[in-house]
Amino acid sequence: MKHAEGFTLIELMIVVAIIAILAAIAIPAYQNYVSRAQLTTALQDIVGGKSPFETELVANSVVTTDPARIGLRSITTRCSQIQIDSSAGGFIRCTVRGNPAVDGTRITLQRAAASGAWSCTATVTDDALKPAGCN
């Protein structure tokens, strides 16, 4: 009598179940990773404007609302809009363009009028997604 070779249906079902369990764990972790990367990229799109913002503020006592004046583009891959304002110390803000978890989030670099120190805030609801250094 010839011995049967191959996988049984039970063995295949066990393999499928193991793959499903791994996917259930890996997919949400990957989605969080992508969301955080998108927010970090958006922050990097505006952080380069801090020094030119300071220079413009010292030279003119006010900063234009045109991002190009401080070396930023008004729209980037991750920012659907970049706003600048010099009132009350000033800010540089990016409205994030990304996956549904972060789309529309606002990342703001706020300058304190008294000290000139910069702080970062992000409107995303999940604190784990915020870029390092943002509240």
C-alpha angles and dihedrals in degrees: 000000000000119000114235116237131200138053125314122228091253092055091050091049090053091051091049091049092051091050091049092052092049091048091049089057100038102045098060091044090052092047090053090048091052092047093050091047090052092052092047090050091050090051090051089053091064106027091081089066096066098084096044088046089057091047092050091047093052094045098045106016086233137056123226119240090236110104090205090068089067096039099265130122117234091228127029137171091272102025118068088187136009117202130191129192130169099195118112092012094316140252143220113213134189123196102210124234111199147099118336093269093063106018110126094015113143120222111194129190102202121196117210110230096214101045104019089230118147126225131183128222131178126195095213112126097220109073091200089068096054116109116250110280096022123113 
